[in-house]
Amino acid sequence: ECEHPCGRIGDCELERRWTTSGGIPVFADRRLGNEQLPESTASAIAERFGVVLGLLAQLVADVYRMPVLPCVVIYFDLEGTNDAVAFNSSGSLFFSARAFHQLHLHSLDLAAPHARATVFWMTTLCHELAHNASRAHDARHERVMEGMIERVMPHLLEYHQRMLLRQHMSAACPRPGWS
């Protein structure tokens, strides 16, 4: 077990299991067998989480003109071994599928991810990216994280406005049925 600035990282023995359809690697603790983590369940969770993380990584990449998605990793850990929702390991950004499942999976529509979920994970993404500037939770980390959030959040709000407009337009102007 080791202490990490973003929480306790237990004695995870992460190994790569597969890649989401969006290209995000998925890792799991090697002690998680199919009985604790059925592959079909894990795959469904990772795919839904991958949609959210892919959207957010693209928004950050568009703002900063740098690729973010290649740094993103989803991981499954043993319950109780880790209290971090995410961590930065040498520039790779690990996001907890267990935390996503517990916090947001129930409220997520793949067509338009819920605003609370995207704001939470965008803030987390910016927080972990800021650890590339400072490993500690110090003034530099805070300044970088806040600057990123300030630049990226308007783009996330615009995304949600477009989704709301699409929903409104499709409800107001239903497509004619084909007989």
NORVEN-V721836 format. One record per residue. N is the residue number from 1. RES is the residue in one letter. OMEGA is omega in whole degrees, 0 to 359 (999 if undefined). Layout:
# NORVEN-V721836
n = <N/N>
res = <RES/RES>
omega = <OMEGA/OMEGA>
This chain:
# NORVEN-V721836
n = <1/2/3/4/5/6/7/8/9/10/11/12/13/14/15/16/17/18/19/20/21/22/23/24/25/26/27/28/29/30/31/32/33/34/35/36/37/38/39/40/41/42/43/44/45/46/47/48/49/50/51/52/53/54/55/56/57/58/59/60/61/62/63/64/65/66/67/68/69/70/71/72/73/74/75/76/77/78/79/80/81/82/83/84/85/86/87/88/89/90/91/92/93/94/95/96/97/98/99/100/101/102/103/104/105/106/107/108/109/110/111/112/113/114/115/116/117/118/119/120/121/122/123/124/125/126/127/128/129/130/131/132/133/134/135/136/137/138/139/140/141/142/143/144/145/146/147/148/149/150/151/152/153/154/155/156/157/158/159/160/161/162/163/164/165/166/167/168/169/170/171/172/173/174/175/176/177/178/179>
res = <E/C/E/H/P/C/G/R/I/G/D/C/E/L/E/R/R/W/T/T/S/G/G/I/P/V/F/A/D/R/R/L/G/N/E/Q/L/P/E/S/T/A/S/A/I/A/E/R/F/G/V/V/L/G/L/L/A/Q/L/V/A/D/V/Y/R/M/P/V/L/P/C/V/V/I/Y/F/D/L/E/G/T/N/D/A/V/A/F/N/S/S/G/S/L/F/F/S/A/R/A/F/H/Q/L/H/L/H/S/L/D/L/A/A/P/H/A/R/A/T/V/F/W/M/T/T/L/C/H/E/L/A/H/N/A/S/R/A/H/D/A/R/H/E/R/V/M/E/G/M/I/E/R/V/M/P/H/L/L/E/Y/H/Q/R/M/L/L/R/Q/H/M/S/A/A/C/P/R/P/G/W/S>
omega = <178/176/179/181/183/177/181/174/184/182/179/173/187/174/181/181/180/179/178/178/177/176/180/178/179/178/175/175/185/179/178/177/181/180/177/184/179/185/181/178/181/181/179/179/182/179/181/178/179/177/180/182/178/177/184/178/179/178/178/180/179/181/187/180/177/180/179/185/179/180/188/179/172/178/174/179/174/179/179/181/189/176/178/174/178/173/180/178/180/178/174/186/183/181/186/176/178/178/178/181/182/186/194/187/183/185/189/172/183/181/181/181/183/183/181/179/183/178/179/185/174/177/178/178/179/178/182/176/180/176/173/177/179/180/183/172/183/183/181/178/181/181/180/181/180/178/178/180/180/181/188/186/177/178/176/177/177/177/181/176/178/180/178/179/178/179/180/182/181/176/182/183/181/179/179/179/178/178/999>
